[in-house]
Amino acid sequence: MRNFPTVSDPSVMQLFPEARRLERDTLLTLVDIKPGYQVLDIQAAGGYLSDKIHQTLAGLAQCICLEPCLELANRIHPV
């Protein structure tokens, strides 16, 4: 089994905002995240997914973001 490094590109949200929104919203229809859950957002890309979870559940789920790209990690909103 090989492990490949994760790669984040800070320009993806600017270049493909609708694709990223559809990707996020589709993922959220496939999982049933409830208040009290803990979510690990790997390759968090600035917290885009976690921000939506936080907004949808009024902060009642804990999101932990991991992002290897420092530029994107600096965009994550601390809670």
Secondary structure, DSSP 8 states (H G I E B T S, - for coil): ---------TTHHHH-HHHHHHHHHHHHHHS---TT-EEEEET-TTTHHHHHHHHHTTT-SEEEEE-S-HHHHTTS---
